[in-house]
């Protein structure tokens, strides 16, 4: 199974994970063989990537912190919440809280598993999928920071609703397939204030939840918006959601750019730690992340190229790798798996970006030129 960018899809490829629309309905199910017409349809709806079966990565299952049904239902409920606000109706808080409780239960049941978020989003479902992922990451971070049950619920509700203010931002700006103008960015920045106004007038919600929407773009040394708050003036929950929001944004596919590999996103967060983000929050989140997720194609310091098939929770930088190509670029006749914990002086040197992988012949089942060895 491999995540393939839209422009690299070819007829005959087999879908390995379902793709959902903004209502949480399945657009393409696993096992569907792609045709030109289906690829065109994916392009029309703004689907940036698809998980496909790759011959040299057979048998690899990408775990997710949430069941597919839970993710689909959460996206559907979130879509309804956004629609309700947009049409002037009241939020169905009972439904939102039930959704959040289900997410908390599933996430904490899988808390020992390093995060491997594998959802694919279309234009219209991006915000909803992003909010669900930010909720998952915030729960895991809060768990690491030893929040109690009531604190966790407020954090999770605030996380899943952190972008509710975007209902007040023009859709054409939110879905623009490219960089925003200065004027457009000013419109987007107002979603924090809009979100605060939407949530603070609801007596059934803690005011802290409204402050998560208000403050999740504030930064530790005052570089953020809307108020340029610093340090302890930014609520702890908002600091958690800020880091989760940034990580998911970096590692998500967009039509105008590819996803950043988790290992690079983690490095970026650590570079920003202390100036933009609270160090203890960054390290709490990072400790939950599979920096080399299952399905990642990597080059080892030995020169071998392989695919990550399992992660080691206590040593996320030393996963189990299936060796596929030898240092000369030749396909290995008998594929072997190496647990990097057990081998001295063997490490991951680099990660292949999706656009680099066609050179490996992975999309059509062909290996690099050369004899098998």
PyMOL commands that set and color helices and strands:
alter all, ss='L'
color gray80, all
select helices_A, chain A and resi 6-8+36-44+55-57+68-86+93-109+126-144+149-160+164-168+171-174+182-189+191-200+207-215+231-233+236-250+262-272+279-286+340-342+354-360
alter helices_A, ss='H'
color red, helices_A
select strands_A, chain A and resi 2-5+19-20+26-28+49-52+297-300+305-310+320-325+331-339+348-351
alter strands_A, ss='S'
color yellow, strands_A
deselect
rebuild
show_as cartoon
